[in-house]
Amino acid sequence: METLVSTWSRTSQILPEKYVFPIGERPGPDEVPLCQNIPLIDLSADKSQSQTIEKILAACEEFGFFQVINHGVSEDLIDAAMKVVNDFYNMPDEDKAKVYSTDPSKDCRLFTSSYSYAKEELHFWRDNLRHPCHPLDECIHLWPEKPTNYRNVVGKYSLEVRKLSLRILELIREGLGLESEKCRT
């Protein structure tokens, strides 16, 4: 637990040496050309599906990613999910200890940096809460019990994000001319 960034970073003003990458190993020394416009895909129902598919395929080819708007996941649900996750990381250590583990085989676990913290020379300045989300009814019992609304909020959010992901994948599938197949997982 003493390795958790969310624990020691609130009280310490000093960054431990193990979290400081040498200048030559830090990300970002290469100059990356800035883009003025990240592809923005509007998924609202009143937009032409064929035009939406064309925009998605173009964004995938040119950029490899895009941003979606009017996607159907409510702003209130997004805000609630962000709040409950922040509440989780701000909980007392004894509450976070219930899901903290260095065992990478655990289905639900809180850990720092990466899967191999003990073997790393340098650590990433991050804590990770990892757990499965699908199928929800088979996974939710593994999730943290605190904050008390975590399972409810993250469960609703997971379902909505899954629906959105499947919708986007279906648009890509259609654009590529691939045959439709029901998603089994």
C-alpha positions as CSV (number, residue, x, y, z in Angstrom):
1,M,0.0,0.0,0.0
2,E,2.9,2.4,0.6
3,T,3.6,2.3,-3.1
4,L,0.2,3.8,-4.1
5,V,0.7,7.2,-5.7
6,S,-2.8,8.2,-4.6
7,T,-1.7,7.7,-1.0
8,W,1.7,9.4,-0.8
9,S,1.3,12.1,-3.4
10,R,-1.3,13.9,-1.2
11,T,1.1,14.4,1.6
12,S,4.6,14.5,0.0
13,Q,6.1,17.4,-1.9
14,I,9.0,15.3,-3.0
15,L,8.8,12.9,-6.0
16,P,10.7,9.7,-5.2
17,E,13.7,9.0,-7.5
18,K,12.2,5.8,-8.7
19,Y,9.5,7.9,-10.4
20,V,11.9,10.3,-12.2
21,F,12.8,9.1,-15.7
22,P,16.3,10.1,-17.0
23,I,16.0,12.9,-19.6
24,G,16.9,10.6,-22.5
25,E,14.1,8.2,-21.5
26,R,11.3,10.7,-21.0
27,P,8.5,10.7,-23.5
28,G,8.2,13.6,-25.8
29,P,11.7,14.5,-27.0
30,D,10.7,14.0,-30.6
31,E,8.9,16.9,-32.2
32,V,5.3,15.8,-33.0
33,P,3.4,17.8,-35.5
34,L,0.4,19.4,-34.0
35,C,-3.0,18.9,-35.6
36,Q,-5.5,21.7,-35.5
37,N,-8.5,19.3,-35.9
38,I,-8.9,16.0,-34.2
39,P,-11.5,14.2,-36.3
40,L,-14.9,14.8,-34.7
41,I,-17.7,12.4,-35.5
42,D,-21.3,13.4,-34.7
43,L,-23.3,10.3,-33.9
44,S,-26.7,12.1,-33.5
45,A,-29.6,10.3,-35.0
46,D,-30.4,13.0,-37.6
47,K,-27.1,12.6,-39.3
48,S,-26.7,10.5,-42.5
49,Q,-25.4,7.1,-41.5
50,S,-23.4,6.8,-44.8
51,Q,-21.7,10.1,-44.2
52,T,-21.0,9.2,-40.6
53,I,-19.4,5.9,-41.8
54,E,-17.3,7.8,-44.4
55,K,-16.0,10.2,-41.8
56,I,-15.2,7.3,-39.4
57,L,-13.3,5.4,-42.1
58,A,-11.4,8.5,-43.2
59,A,-10.5,9.3,-39.6
60,C,-9.3,5.7,-39.0
61,E,-7.1,5.8,-42.1
62,E,-5.6,9.3,-41.6
63,F,-5.4,9.5,-37.8
64,G,-6.1,6.1,-36.3
65,F,-8.5,7.7,-33.8
66,F,-11.4,10.2,-33.5
67,Q,-13.6,11.9,-31.0
68,V,-17.4,11.3,-31.0
69,I,-20.1,13.7,-29.9
70,N,-23.8,13.2,-29.5
71,H,-23.0,9.6,-28.6
72,G,-25.9,9.0,-26.3
73,V,-23.9,8.5,-23.0
74,S,-25.4,11.2,-20.8
75,E,-23.2,14.0,-19.4
76,D,-24.7,13.3,-15.9
77,L,-23.6,9.6,-16.1
78,I,-20.1,10.6,-17.3
79,D,-19.8,13.1,-14.4
80,A,-21.1,10.6,-11.9
81,A,-18.6,8.0,-13.1
82,M,-15.7,10.5,-12.9
83,K,-16.8,11.5,-9.4
84,V,-17.1,7.9,-8.0
85,V,-13.7,7.0,-9.4
86,N,-12.2,10.1,-7.8
87,D,-13.9,9.2,-4.6
88,F,-12.4,5.7,-4.8
89,Y,-8.8,7.1,-5.1
90,N,-9.4,9.6,-2.3
91,M,-10.6,6.9,0.2
92,P,-8.6,6.1,3.3
93,D,-5.8,3.5,2.8
94,E,-7.6,0.9,4.8
95,D,-10.6,1.0,2.3
96,K,-8.3,0.8,-0.7
97,A,-6.3,-2.0,0.9
98,K,-9.3,-4.4,0.3
99,V,-8.6,-4.3,-3.4
100,Y,-4.8,-3.6,-3.4
101,S,-2.8,-6.5,-4.7
102,T,0.5,-7.2,-6.4
103,D,-0.9,-10.5,-7.8
104,P,-1.6,-9.9,-11.5
105,S,-3.9,-12.9,-11.7
106,K,-6.5,-11.2,-9.4
107,D,-9.7,-10.2,-11.3
108,C,-10.1,-7.0,-9.4
109,R,-7.1,-5.2,-8.1
110,L,-5.6,-1.9,-7.4
111,F,-1.9,-1.5,-8.2
112,T,0.8,1.1,-8.9
113,S,2.7,1.8,-12.1
114,S,2.5,-1.5,-14.1
115,Y,1.9,-5.2,-13.6
116,S,5.6,-5.7,-12.7
117,Y,6.2,-3.0,-10.1
118,A,8.7,-5.1,-8.1
119,K,10.8,-5.7,-11.2
120,E,10.8,-2.1,-12.6
121,E,13.8,0.2,-12.3
122,L,11.5,3.2,-12.8
123,H,7.8,3.5,-12.0
124,F,5.0,5.3,-13.8
125,W,3.3,7.9,-11.6
126,R,-0.1,6.3,-11.6
127,D,-2.4,3.9,-9.7
128,N,-4.6,1.5,-11.6
129,L,-7.9,-0.1,-10.6
130,R,-8.5,-3.0,-13.0
131,H,-11.5,-5.2,-13.1
132,P,-13.6,-6.9,-15.8
133,C,-16.9,-5.2,-16.9
134,H,-18.5,-7.7,-19.2
135,P,-20.7,-9.6,-18.7
136,L,-21.7,-7.2,-16.0
137,D,-23.8,-9.6,-13.9
138,E,-20.9,-12.0,-13.7
139,C,-18.3,-9.4,-12.8
140,I,-19.9,-6.8,-10.6
141,H,-19.5,-8.8,-7.4
142,L,-15.7,-8.6,-7.9
143,W,-15.7,-4.8,-7.9
144,P,-14.9,-2.6,-4.9
145,E,-17.7,-2.3,-2.3
146,K,-16.7,1.3,-1.5
147,P,-17.6,4.0,-2.3
148,T,-21.0,2.5,-1.8
149,N,-22.3,3.8,-5.1
150,Y,-19.3,2.5,-7.1
151,R,-20.9,-0.6,-8.4
152,N,-24.2,1.1,-9.4
153,V,-22.6,4.1,-11.2
154,V,-19.7,2.2,-12.9
155,G,-22.1,-0.6,-13.8
156,K,-24.5,1.8,-15.6
157,Y,-21.5,3.6,-17.2
158,S,-20.0,0.3,-18.4
159,L,-23.2,-0.8,-20.0
160,E,-23.6,2.6,-21.9
161,V,-20.0,2.6,-23.1
162,R,-20.3,-1.0,-24.3
163,K,-23.4,-0.1,-26.3
164,L,-21.5,2.9,-27.8
165,S,-18.5,0.7,-28.6
166,L,-20.6,-1.9,-30.3
167,R,-22.3,0.9,-32.3
168,I,-19.0,2.3,-33.5
169,L,-17.7,-1.1,-34.4
170,E,-20.9,-1.8,-36.3
171,L,-20.4,1.4,-38.3
172,I,-16.8,0.5,-39.1
173,R,-17.8,-3.1,-40.0
174,E,-20.4,-1.7,-42.4
175,G,-18.0,0.8,-43.9
176,L,-15.5,-2.0,-44.6
177,G,-18.2,-4.1,-46.2
178,L,-17.7,-7.0,-43.8
179,E,-20.6,-9.4,-43.1
180,S,-22.6,-8.8,-40.0
181,E,-22.1,-11.3,-37.2
182,K,-23.7,-11.1,-33.8
183,C,-21.2,-10.2,-31.0
184,R,-21.0,-13.3,-28.8
185,T,-19.0,-11.8,-26.0
